[in-house]
Amino acid sequence: MIRTQKVRLYPNRTMKKALDDLCDYRRYCWNAGLALWNDMYDSSLILEDKKLSPTEHKVRDEMVANKADWQYRLSARCLQLAIHDLGQAWEKFFDKSQIDWGKPHFKSKKDPRQGFKTDRAKIVNGKLRLDKSHGIKKWYDIRFEGAKSLAGSLKVVSIYRENGKCWASFPIEVNVETKIKSGAKTAVDVNVGHLNYTEGKVATLPDNLKHLYKRIKYYQRVLAKKRMVNGKQTTGSHNYVKTRAKLQRDYCKVTNIQHDIMQKFTTMLVKKYDKIVIEDLAVKEMQMTHVASKGLQRSMFGYFRQILSYKCEWYGKDLILADKYYPSTQRCSRCGHIKTGNEKIGLNGNLKHGTKHDEYICYECGFSCDRDENAVYNLFALI
């Protein structure tokens, strides 16, 4: 299995400059490769000749053959891995089942996150060693913190800078021991602000997160006012940079809190249960308004399913996906009656019978309970 660890890098001035150059070079290779790929693709369509269709090898060989002198002092693997990722992104363009289907986009130097990949990184004496660039006399190993265990084979390392800090992702091939089988089963119903399962509820939007979102909203308003002063752009002013740093700091705090909640909850699930049922939700279709979209984004439905999927695979547990059209909310968990038409429960409850959004009342057998608990019972019945 491949386990990835995120660590914080602490490069000195020389290595900080080297990392910045490699980040810029990766962006250059991606943009140049994408422009060449688009030209080849358009030519194949215009001339109706499939032999002219672009491939990863064609684009890579063309770029290597036309290398400028300044490119030779930077890592050749940076270019090759960038074109490899571009080829994978282009393959997804022909798969319309992808959520964010479309052509690959050009990278901007204004993106808050810049990075590169290398498969020649090594860990020597507890420090990260990259392949040395040509023409540089002094080259140093990079100190890092945050790794729990480095035992195993190191794969392609991703290094990136964000919010003025440098980070690295260490994918390490390890042997994962399967968890002891308990025979227990559970079902999880994901909702905006909380996750319900057979033994309780976990809040995904606690009070400390709500407080941070208020601060983020405040800093966003302040930045909008500081962006233009007397008709002139002032994004380089000291006050603007300082406020932007505070905004980025709060965004990092929000991400860390959300990931911590999801990681702990999913770890508890795979340790305690052998079979887990969740819904296969179409999140994009659920984002009806900007208000609903904000709540869905903050509840991290996709991230929850992603990490639960690979943890179940690690530890040999069964993950069952209910069909996205399965009426877990509208079905009565006692008699099986499914509400249709004007009897359905919506965002505002049921207007015909005057029921609330969070309560379920069966009009056939009279069963009454919390709507989320009823959905959990229906999902649990699929095991």
Secondary structure, DSSP 8 states (H G I E B T S, - for coil): -EEEEEEEEE--HHHHHHHHHHHHHHHHHHHHHHHHHHHHHHHHHHHT-GGG---HHHHHHHHHHT--GGGGGS-HHHHHHHHHHHHHHHHHHT-TTSTT-S------TTSSEEEEEES--EEETTEEE----TT-S----EEEE--S---SEE--EEEEEETTEEEEEEEEE-----------EEEEEEETTEEEETTEEEESS-HHHHHHHHHHHHHHHHHHHHSEETTEE-TTSHHHHHHHHHHHHHHHHHHHHHHHHHHHHHHHHHHH-SEEEEE---HHHH--SHHHHHHHHHHTHHHHHHHHHHHHHHHT-EEEEE-TT--TTTB-TTT--B--GGGS-BTTBBTTTTB-TTEEE-TTT--EEEHHHHHHHHHHTT-
